[in-house]
Amino acid sequence: MPMDHSAVKPLLQRALDLMDTADKWEREAAFEAHVVGLQGEKRRLRWLSREARNVVDMLRHGAYDVLDKVRLTPKPGTVDVSGLTDCEATMNGIIDKLWVIYAEAHQLANDMVVAKFRSFAQWLYCYTDKLFCIIGTLQRNRCEYEKASYEYHHVSRYQVGMCNIHDDYEKKEAAQGYVDAHE
């Protein structure tokens, strides 16, 4: 008896829409992080954006293969980064948005498991696992910045010196194939 795909198609569409929007938001937030001087967060968000794009690609191609040539196209939502105006607002905005993405992606993955498509859910779980760790790190960083009253010399040293988020994610971006234009 063939498996009924009707329950998973709308879940896949929602996941594609969410992850495509996450990709675009993370890219825009990366630029805003650059503008306010959060150079490490810029790289972390660009890396995360490519991770989201990879999930979109895996879900689209997987759906086509497994669901017998089903073509799904992501429909991105609104990407608003207007609240990312300074270091503090940007850190808070990034953390808040990543929690929203985490909750929605995790729920969609759970729903896919219920629909008996754990194999599609695994890509969302992998992404949410990464988000969970990143959110924890971001919250620790925010605590450091709050203790220093967001004085830029401290934030900057933490971003590219002490914790060296910038160089850590430069290596991770390079592993994804990204190279800065000046290199």
Secondary structure, 3 states (H helix, E strand, C coil): CCCCCCCHHHHHHHHHHHHHHHHHHHHHHHHHHHHHCCHHHHHHHHHHHHHHHHHHHHHHHHHHHHCCCCCCCCCCCCCCCCCCCCHHHHHHHHHHHHHHHHHHHHHHHHHHHHCCCHHHHHHHHHHHHHHHHHHHHHHHHHHHHHHCCCCHHHHHHHHHHHCCHHHHHHHHHHHCCCCCCCC
